[in-house]
């Protein structure tokens, strides 16, 4: 029985952090044995908010960093296809075809696009950013994916993909699967500042590659309960980032519940709670850091993984685009022109 397919990925803007892990990476590792997985290094998407030359020049290094994080977390390139988006030209052609199947008002209702523009300091919406979900639909449907593991904030993007796939199939015949979305159980992980989800651009992230001392430093500087001026003041656990991290990353649930009870009763200080969180986080990250160091020591490994995956994806892309243009009738247009031109050339040669 043929396995169903998954597509998800990351923009190459730097190393990955704990938010990426709980939002998608954990699911990717778990699902790679059950599904045929395609993981995209989405450099074209990066251009929607970072089109400057210096960002483009950093793509290769950032892509290597992402691949090393993938491998360190347990993604196996022998089981999964890891590829570079811009090296698969069919994604742009399919996005162009899809762009005619959805309206500007519909795209304008995708909530995360305005948030992305604001986060990037963009006052007016660029055409490329407005069309981000359309390009994403091409990413998802090019390998004919059935499932898309995403964070909660990208769920609306996948719904656009589903609408485009249904519209295409209605107009031209059944060509694409209608992908389902898989949202992480944890959802978005709040940043260390407690103000927004974990983000590289906001500087509130703990990275998968951070060393032990850096993790301790970031945890000790975390936002907690602002109303708590001393350890003997009862504190709030709900919405407290330190306890949210404990819930996700501390496997000792008895310890977590004991800390919560003492915190609510004003019988434990923030320092102790953070120290135990730092210990739990470092225990979680230790095997990831160890594997990352091993892969990083193998010169050229990340580039080889991306190259091999991209070549594989190109084969899939050509097959899908051929099926799409055939279904639409575009392939027949060129075939008629080509046959007519060849007949003319043959007659001319005989004359």
N, C-alpha and C positions, 0 to 999 in steps of 0.2 A: 504493500500500500504506500502510495506516494505521500511524503510528509508535507504538512502545510507549512507556509512560509511566514517569516517575521521580518519587518524592516524597522529599524530605529537607528539613531546615531547622535552625533554631537558636532557642533561647530568648532573648528580648530582655533580657539581663542586662548588656549593655554591648558595647563594640567587640570585634571578633573578633581572634584571635591566630594565630601560626604553627601551633599545634596544630590549629586549625580548618582551616587551609589544607591541611595534609598529610592530615588525617583525612577531609575531604570536599570542600572547595571546589575543589581541583585537579581532582577527578573531575567535579564539576558543570560546570565550564567546558568540559572536554573532551567531555562527553556531550551538551551542549545542542543540538548540531547533529544528533545521531543520534537522540535521544529527545525526546518532548514532556515538558518538565520543569515540576514544580510545587515551589516552594520556600516553606516555611511559616515565618512568624514566630510561633513557638509560645508565645504569652503565657499560654495556659491551663496549659500544662505548667510554666511558671515559678511559678504559684501553689502547686504541690505543695511547694515548699521556701521560697518567698518570698511568703507571702500578705499581708504587711503593706501598709498603705495607701501608704507611701512608695515601695515597689517598684512598685505598680500605677501610681502617678502618673508614674513614670519610664519606663513602657512606650513611650510615643510617641517620646520622645527616643532611647531605646535602639533602637527599631525603625528610626528614621532612620539611626542609626549603622551598623546591620547592613546596611541596604540600600546605603548608600554603600560599605561594604566589599565587598558583592557586586558592585556595578558596577565598582569599582576593580580587582577581580580578573578581570573579564572576563565576568561574567554579563550577558546581554543581555535586558532586559525585553520586547523585541520577539519573542524566541524562547521565553522562559520566563515562567511565571506566579508572581509573588511576592505572597503574600497574608497577611492577619492572621487568625490562627486564631479568635480570639474573635468576629470579625465574620461568621463562617460558622456559624450556630446548628445546622445539620444535623450538624456534627461531634459535638455533645453528644448528640443524639438517637441517632445511630448507635452511639456509645460505650455508651449505655444498653442498646441491643439486644444489643451484643456482650458486655456484662457478664454476660449470662445463659448464655453459651456457654463459660465457663472458670471454673475453681474457685479458691478462695482458696489452697489448698495449692500449686497450680501457679504462681500469681503469686508466692508466697512463696519459690519456688526461683530467681527471677530475681536473680542475684548483685549487679547494679549498684544495685538498690533500697536495699539496706542501706548500701551505700557512699554513695549520695546522701543518705540520712538522716543518716549519721554526718558527712558533709561539711557538712551544714546545721545540725549541732548538735541534731538531733531525736532524743529518747530513745525515743519510741514512734511506730510507723509510722502516719501518717495514712491514712485511707481513700483519699484522692486520690492519694497517692504509691504505695500498693499497686496502685491501678488505672491507674497511669501507662502501662503497656504496652497496656492496653485502649483508652485514649484515643489512644495512638499508632497502634494498629491502625485506629481510625476515621480518623485522619489519612491513613494510607497507602492505605486502601481506598476512601475517599470519592472521590478522583480515579481510582480503579481502576488503581493503579500496578502495574507489572510488576517494577520494580527499585528497590532502596533502598540508595543509597550511605551507609555509616555507618562510624564508627570501630569498632575491635574490641570496645570495651566495650558497644556497643549491638547487637551481633549477636544476643544472646539475646532482645532486645525484638522483633526482626523475626521470630524463630522463633515467638513468641507470636502475632504477626499471622498467620503462615502456618497455625498450628493453628486460629485462630478462623475464617479464611477457609474452610479445609477443613471445619470443623464446620458452618458456615453452609450451604455448598454441599451437604453431605450431607443436612442436614435439609430444606432448602427448594428445592434445585435449583441448578444452576450459575449463580451471580450474580457472584462476584468472582474475579479472577485470583489465583493463588498467587504472591505476590511473591518474587523472588530477592534475596539480599543481595549487595552489592558492598563488600568490606572493602578499605580503602586498603592499598597495598603497604607503606607505611611503618608503619602502625598508629599507636598513640598516641605522641605526641612528649613525651619527658620534659621536665619543667620546668627552669628555670635552676638550681634548687636541687638537682637530681639525686635528689630524694626521691619524686616522684610525677609523674603526667602533667601537662602544662601546663594551668593552670587560673587563671581570673580570681580566684576566691575564695582561692586559696593565694598569690597575689602572686608567682608564678614564671613569668609570661608575658612574651613579646615580642609586642607588638601590630602588626598590619598597618599601623596608622596612626602608629606611633612614629616620631619624627624621627630623623635621623642620630645626633645626640649621645646621645639616649636609648638607642638600640640599642647604641652603643659602651659606655655605662655599664652596661647590663644584661649584656652579654657579658663585660665585664671582671670582673664580680662573679659569674660562673658557677662552679658547683661543678666540680671536676676530680678528680684523684687525691689523696685525703687523705694518702696515705703518702709523697707526693713533697714533700720539704721544700726542695729546691733543684733548679736546672735540670740538674745533672750526675747526678741520681738517675734511673735508668731508671723510666719510668712505665707505667701500664696504659692501653691504648687501649680495650679491650673494656669496654662499660658506661660509658665516660666521656662525659658529655653534650656536651662541646665537640666531640668527634670524631663523635658521632652527628649533630650539626647540620652539621658539615662534609660528612658523607656525603650528607645530604639537600639542602643548599643551595649548596654550593661546586661550581660546574661544572668547575673545574680539578682533575680527578681525579689527575693526576700530582702536583700540589702536595699534595693530601691524603695520598697514599701516601708521599710524601717526608717530610711532617710526622710521620706515624705511625711511620715507621722511625726518625727522629731522636728521637722521644719515647720509644720503647722502649729506645733506646740511651743515653738521658740526654744528648742533644746539642742539645736545644732547650728553651727555657723556656715556661711556661704563657702568659706575656705575649705572646710572638710568635705562638703558636698562636691565642690569642684575638683578637689584632689582625687576623690574616688572616681569621678567622671573621667578625668585625665588618665587615670590608671586603666579604666575600662576601654577607653578609646585607643590607647596605645597597645593594649592586648589585642584589640580587634585589628589594628593596622599593622602590627608586627609581621604577620605572614605575607601581607600584601607588599610591604616594603621589601621583605626578603626576596620575594619572587621578582619584584621590579628590578632590584639590583642585579639579579641573575640574568634577566633578559637584556638589561641595559649594557651588561658587559659583553654581550654578543654583538659585535660591530656589524651594522647594516641590517640587523634582524627586522627592525620595524619597517624599514624601506622595502624589504623583500616581502613582508606580509602584505603591505599595501599594494605593491606591484602585482603580486599573484592574485590577490582578491579583485583588483581592478580589471585585470585581464578576464577573469571569470565573469565579472559583472558585465563587461562589454558584450560577451556572448549572449547573456540573458537580455540585455538591452536591445540588441539588434533583432532578436526574435520577437520581443514584445512590440517594438515599434513597427516591425513588418506586419504583425497581426493587426495592429491598430489601424494603420494606413490601408490595409487590405479591406478591413471591415468598413471603413469610411468611404472607400472607393477612390482614394487619392492614388493608391498604387496603380490602379487601372488607368488613370489619366496619363501618367508617365509612360506606362506600357504601350498605350495606343500611340502616343507621340513617338516613342522610340521605334516601334514597328513601322510606322509610316515613314519616318526618316530613313530607316534602313532600306525600305523598299525603293525610296527615291534614289538613294545612293547606288543601289544595285542597278536600277534602270539607267542611271546616268553613266555608270561604268560600262554598261553594254553598248551604249549609243556611240 
